[in-house]
Amino acid sequence: LLSACGVESYRRSHTRIGARLPSAEEAAQLRMPRQQPLLETESIDVGDNNRPVTYARTCFRADRLQFVVPS
């Protein structure tokens, strides 16, 4: 799909990771208590010209996920 829009290659510009309490809908969908924090990631991928091509915001149960960030 990106290629059809003229994006030949892209790279992850950044990923922001934070914690917050879930909304009622998020807690229901993730089957978790509302008082238990979740992890939220926000990421942006950019093309060769450094213009954003994708944006994603995702929530995860903090008790069931581990992030590994290579140095």
Residue frames as a rotation matrix with the C-alpha (Angstrom) as fourth column:
LEU 1
0.565 0.825 0.000 0.00
0.825 -0.565 0.000 0.00
0.000 0.000 -1.000 0.00
LEU 2
0.463 -0.468 -0.753 2.79
0.122 -0.807 0.577 2.41
-0.878 -0.359 -0.316 0.84
SER 3
-0.615 -0.711 0.341 4.55
0.396 0.096 0.913 1.59
-0.682 0.697 0.222 -2.41
ALA 4
-0.108 0.683 0.722 1.35
0.987 -0.015 0.161 2.38
0.121 0.730 -0.672 -4.32
CYS 5
0.873 0.416 -0.256 1.45
0.464 -0.869 0.170 5.83
-0.152 -0.267 -0.952 -2.66
GLY 6
0.688 -0.654 0.315 5.06
-0.073 -0.494 -0.866 6.44
0.722 0.573 -0.387 -3.78
VAL 7
0.505 -0.533 0.679 6.81
-0.843 -0.137 0.520 5.38
-0.184 -0.835 -0.519 -0.55
GLU 8
0.420 -0.429 -0.799 9.64
-0.427 0.684 -0.592 3.08
0.801 0.590 0.104 -1.59
SER 9
-0.230 -0.481 -0.846 11.20
0.617 0.600 -0.509 2.67
0.753 -0.639 0.159 1.85
TYR 10
0.492 0.378 0.784 10.61
-0.384 -0.714 0.585 3.86
0.781 -0.589 -0.207 5.39
ARG 11
-0.496 -0.655 -0.570 12.15
0.370 0.435 -0.821 3.63
0.785 -0.618 0.027 8.84
ARG 12
0.480 0.611 -0.629 10.95
0.824 -0.068 0.562 4.03
0.301 -0.789 -0.536 12.41
SER 13
0.090 -0.383 0.919 11.54
-0.036 -0.924 -0.381 7.61
0.995 0.001 -0.097 13.45
HIS 14
-0.797 -0.340 0.500 10.64
-0.504 -0.083 -0.860 7.03
0.334 -0.937 -0.105 17.08
THR 15
0.011 0.787 -0.617 8.49
0.367 0.571 0.735 5.11
0.930 -0.234 -0.282 19.51
ARG 16
-0.513 -0.047 0.857 7.23
-0.684 -0.581 -0.441 6.71
0.519 -0.812 0.266 22.70
ILE 17
-0.229 0.392 -0.891 6.29
0.428 0.863 0.269 4.31
0.874 -0.319 -0.366 25.54
GLY 18
-0.672 0.064 0.738 4.26
-0.590 -0.649 -0.480 5.40
0.448 -0.758 0.474 28.54
ALA 19
-0.747 0.460 -0.480 1.89
0.615 0.753 -0.236 4.12
0.252 -0.471 -0.845 31.20
ARG 20
-0.720 0.608 0.334 -1.63
-0.649 -0.761 -0.014 5.25
0.246 -0.227 0.942 32.07
LEU 21
-0.593 0.625 0.507 -4.89
-0.085 0.578 -0.812 3.94
-0.801 -0.524 -0.289 33.43
PRO 22
-0.892 0.260 0.370 -7.26
0.443 0.337 0.831 2.45
0.091 0.905 -0.416 30.85
SER 23
-0.573 0.818 0.056 -10.60
-0.796 -0.571 0.203 3.89
0.198 0.072 0.978 29.84
ALA 24
-0.021 0.659 0.752 -13.67
-0.627 0.577 -0.523 1.79
-0.779 -0.483 0.401 30.63
GLU 25
0.845 0.359 -0.396 -13.78
-0.524 0.415 -0.743 0.52
-0.103 0.836 0.539 27.02
GLU 26
0.064 -0.909 -0.411 -10.06
-0.726 0.240 -0.645 -0.35
0.685 0.340 -0.644 26.97
ALA 27
-0.576 -0.251 0.778 -10.33
-0.783 0.444 -0.437 -2.18
-0.236 -0.860 -0.452 30.30
ALA 28
0.399 0.804 0.442 -13.27
-0.537 0.595 -0.598 -4.19
-0.743 0.001 0.669 28.98
GLN 29
0.808 -0.105 -0.580 -11.55
-0.527 0.310 -0.791 -5.05
0.263 0.945 0.195 25.69
LEU 30
-0.158 -0.966 -0.204 -8.30
-0.600 0.258 -0.757 -6.00
0.784 0.003 -0.621 27.44
ARG 31
0.604 0.515 -0.609 -10.18
0.152 0.675 0.722 -7.80
0.783 -0.529 0.329 30.26
MET 32
-0.478 -0.802 -0.359 -8.35
0.653 -0.050 -0.756 -5.91
0.588 -0.596 0.547 32.98
PRO 33
0.243 0.546 -0.802 -9.28
0.930 -0.366 0.032 -3.81
-0.276 -0.753 -0.597 36.03
ARG 34
0.725 0.109 0.680 -9.56
0.415 -0.857 -0.306 -0.06
0.550 0.504 -0.666 35.46
GLN 35
0.912 -0.384 0.148 -7.14
-0.364 -0.586 0.724 0.63
-0.191 -0.714 -0.674 38.33
GLN 36
0.350 -0.811 0.468 -4.34
0.494 0.585 0.644 -1.41
-0.796 0.006 0.605 36.70
PRO 37
0.120 -0.346 -0.931 -2.03
-0.566 -0.794 0.222 0.61
-0.816 0.500 -0.291 34.40
LEU 38
0.772 0.003 0.635 -1.59
0.496 0.622 -0.606 -0.25
-0.397 0.783 0.479 30.75
LEU 39
-0.366 -0.900 -0.238 1.33
0.325 -0.364 0.873 0.52
-0.872 0.242 0.425 28.46
GLU 40
0.812 0.583 -0.001 0.73
0.235 -0.329 -0.915 2.78
-0.534 0.743 -0.404 25.48
THR 41
-0.364 -0.912 0.189 3.07
0.600 -0.075 0.796 3.10
-0.712 0.403 0.575 22.52
GLU 42
0.799 0.466 -0.380 3.00
0.007 -0.640 -0.768 5.86
-0.601 0.611 -0.515 19.94
SER 43
-0.178 -0.910 0.374 5.17
0.468 0.256 0.846 5.40
-0.866 0.326 0.380 16.87
ILE 44
0.720 0.277 -0.636 5.93
-0.378 -0.611 -0.695 7.28
-0.581 0.741 -0.335 13.67
ASP 45
0.069 -0.662 0.746 7.60
0.733 0.541 0.412 5.87
-0.677 0.518 0.523 10.56
VAL 46
0.393 -0.023 -0.919 9.15
-0.392 -0.908 -0.145 8.24
-0.832 0.417 -0.366 8.01
GLY 47
0.921 -0.068 0.385 10.07
0.373 0.447 -0.813 7.89
-0.116 0.892 0.437 4.34
ASP 48
0.106 -0.960 0.260 13.38
0.988 0.072 -0.135 8.72
0.111 0.271 0.956 2.67
ASN 49
-0.198 -0.123 0.972 12.51
0.316 -0.947 -0.056 12.43
0.928 0.296 0.226 2.79
ASN 50
-0.928 -0.190 -0.322 11.87
0.336 -0.051 -0.940 12.25
0.162 -0.981 0.111 6.57
ARG 51
-0.480 0.851 0.212 8.15
-0.789 -0.524 0.320 12.94
0.384 -0.014 0.923 6.07
PRO 52
-0.549 0.322 0.771 5.81
-0.495 0.618 -0.610 10.85
-0.674 -0.717 -0.180 8.24
VAL 53
-0.625 0.347 -0.699 4.18
-0.594 0.370 0.714 7.92
0.506 0.862 -0.025 6.41
THR 54
0.026 0.681 -0.732 2.62
0.355 0.678 0.643 5.92
0.934 -0.277 -0.224 9.27
TYR 55
-0.519 -0.061 0.853 1.39
-0.727 -0.493 -0.478 6.72
0.450 -0.868 0.211 12.75
ALA 56
-0.008 0.517 -0.856 0.34
0.208 0.838 0.504 4.12
0.978 -0.174 -0.114 15.33
ARG 57
-0.422 -0.016 0.907 -0.97
-0.849 -0.343 -0.401 4.30
0.318 -0.939 0.131 18.86
THR 58
0.040 0.325 -0.945 -1.35
-0.088 0.943 0.320 0.97
0.995 0.070 0.066 20.65
CYS 59
0.140 0.080 0.987 -2.29
-0.974 -0.169 0.152 -0.15
0.179 -0.982 0.054 24.18
PHE 60
-0.137 -0.272 -0.953 -1.05
-0.088 0.961 -0.262 -3.28
0.987 0.048 -0.155 25.95
ARG 61
0.942 0.332 -0.046 -1.68
-0.019 0.190 0.982 -4.86
0.334 -0.924 0.186 29.33
ALA 62
0.286 -0.892 0.350 1.42
-0.842 -0.408 -0.352 -4.01
0.457 -0.194 -0.868 31.35
ASP 63
0.167 -0.195 0.967 1.25
-0.774 0.582 0.251 -7.29
-0.611 -0.790 -0.054 33.26
ARG 64
0.623 0.151 0.767 1.49
0.204 0.916 -0.346 -9.39
-0.755 0.372 0.540 30.08
LEU 65
0.882 -0.307 0.357 4.10
0.311 -0.189 -0.931 -7.63
0.353 0.933 -0.072 27.98
GLN 66
0.401 -0.830 -0.388 7.79
0.379 -0.235 0.895 -6.92
-0.834 -0.506 0.220 28.07
PHE 67
0.988 -0.137 -0.075 9.53
-0.133 -0.485 -0.864 -4.51
0.082 0.864 -0.497 25.72
VAL 68
0.297 -0.952 0.070 13.15
0.691 0.265 0.673 -5.09
-0.659 -0.151 0.736 24.68
VAL 69
0.987 -0.039 -0.153 14.90
-0.120 -0.814 -0.568 -2.00
-0.103 0.579 -0.809 23.30
PRO 70
0.499 -0.860 0.108 18.30
0.865 0.486 -0.129 -2.76
0.058 0.158 0.986 21.74
SER 71
0.552 -0.369 -0.748 21.07
0.168 -0.829 0.533 -0.28
-0.817 -0.420 -0.395 22.45
